[in-house]
Amino acid sequence: MLSDCPARKRCPMSESIRPTKTTHAIVLGAGSGKRAGLGRPKQFESVLGNPMIRYSVEAFLSHPNIDRLWVVIAKGQEQLLSDALEGLHPFDYVEGGTTRQQSVFNGLKAIRDSGGTHSVLIHDAARPFLTHQVIDRLLDSLSDNPSAIPVIPTIDTTIKVNDGLMQDVVDRSALWRVQTPQAFRFEKLFSAHESWAAEKEATDDAQIMRGSGHDVAIVEGDERLKKFTTAQDFHGASKTMNQVRTGMGFDVHQLSSGEELWIGGVKIDHEKGLAGHSDADVLLHALTDALLGTIGAGDIGDHFPPDNPQWRGTPSRKFVEYAASLIKQKGGIINNVDMTIICEAPKIKPYRKEICENISIMLDLLPDRVSVKATTTEGLGFTGRREGIAAQAIATISME
């Protein structure tokens, strides 16, 4: 837990010797988020099912050319950070200052005290949808320049306003919108911060670099790097930035005499049934795994262990409904499910409509969003020998 860490804590990372030309990244998450008018600092608010700060941290941790990550937070936000970044490592955190410039400088001083680095990227946690492509473009530019920033063009007509009235139209061909992360040679940025007048406000680090006489190169930015500032930005994210996820499931059960045969919540008359701890509904088990997969929630055995007598004989629709409830809790909406039953017998076609209706009710989906198919293996393998039945399922959801 981060609450067990001192003021600058590694959570966790080995103390191995670093190569000379390393690149560190700093994620700034020390703001109060007052303009957003939310119940807590905006960097810890949920965007498409995850705390906003988590996206930036994941982007840097998964990039092969980022050697070390630092997160700057305000005093007292340790537990919020711990909860938001649960399961992610390694990273260090640093206590920020009262202004953005002070928070960045605190992060830079922590890097200096740890031995320094060749390059550093500074990123606002309020821009969650960072791609590796933007990082790559910045690092490529940094090989020839002391600093680089991502920009996107100003595409709307831009005007001057005075006393609530339109004035002149501004030539937008020379106007660009600046984003983060911004990339710098570490020593040059550190010196620029040291010489920056405390009373001067800086909204980003490129201003500070230019204030020390350094050139700032530009690279192509990304429209997805939208900055979240107001409550409306969060409320509108589900409409403009839906995240589509897909999960897959597969299950097999042995055919056995003396057992009931349940497929898709329908009891089918057959000489043999499927053996299993619950009702052994192979199709619903595959569907449950597919649903859990869309939100990275493990598999059916993690939630309903087969050695737990509590689940003996349990109708498998409960597993499906449970997985669907987890998706809803995460802010997800199930779009559609597609399943295939693999067996020689019984014939599934007479039961397919009822199976589809069952599943559409379980998931509260329209019938045209539930697909059930059946096939054989042409006599090959265990299903061909009629020793068991297999099922595959795919689920697609949108995260709001």
Protein Blocks (a to p, Z undefined) as FASTA:
>chain_A
ZZlpcfbdcddddfbdcdfkbcdddddfkbgolmnopabdfklpceehiafklmmmmmmm
mpmkbcbdcddddehilmmmmmmmgoiacdddddddfbfklmmmmmmmmmmmnnpafbdc
dddfklmbccfklmmmmmmmmmmccbdcdddddfbdcdddeehiacddddfklgccdddd
ddddfklmmmmmmmpcfklccfbfklmmmmnopacddddddfklpccfbfmlmmmmmmmm
cccddddddddddddehiacdeehiacddfbdcddfblopaklmmmmmmmmmmnonapfk
lmmcfklmklgoiafklmmmmmmmmmmmnopacfbdcdddddfbdcfklmmmmmmmmmmm
mnopafklcccddddeehpajklnopaccdddddddddZZ
